[in-house]
Amino acid sequence: MLMSDIDWDALRERAIEMTTRAYAPYSNYRVGVAGLTDDGRVVAGCNVENAAYGVTLCAECGMVSELHATGGGRLVAVWCVDGRGEALMPCGRCRQLLWENGGAECLLMTPEGVQTMEQVLPQAFGPDNLAQRP
């Protein structure tokens, strides 16, 4: 898929919509994310906090869950936003999720513009590393 084939505005709007569905009673920091799949679907997620902070779910976790629950495939483009609709860089854990489900070529809208996952998570650990087991 070419970058020109990606409707970045639609991804942002869907991500903003997801911030309104976030469950963030502790931090009041709402996050939404939307991703385009290789077969043209848009999958999305929002953050879901928990009183036991360690089990809080990032928005990207929900999006990846929807990806697999609706047929799988690969992410080709992702936009994550905060409650103001501004581009947000995913945390390290979520960058790993995006790598696993989109690979090096997956495009991510960042506060500095579109970057590949290779740029966002250089030297990432992934399925190829497991194939090299002794």
JOTA-V424158 format. One record per run of one state. SS is the DSSP state (H for helix, E for strand, C for the rest). FROM is the first residue (numbers start at 1). LEN is the number of residues. Records with the same first field share a line. If there is no record, write none. Layout:
BEGIN
SS=FROM-LEN + FROM-LEN
END
This chain:
BEGIN
C=1-2 + 6-2 + 20-3 + 24-7 + 38-4 + 47-1 + 49-4 + 56-1 + 58-1 + 70-5 + 83-4 + 88-4 + 103-4 + 111-2 + 121-6 + 132-3
H=3-3 + 8-12 + 53-3 + 59-11 + 92-11 + 117-4 + 127-5
E=23-1 + 31-7 + 42-5 + 48-1 + 57-1 + 75-8 + 87-1 + 107-4 + 113-4
END
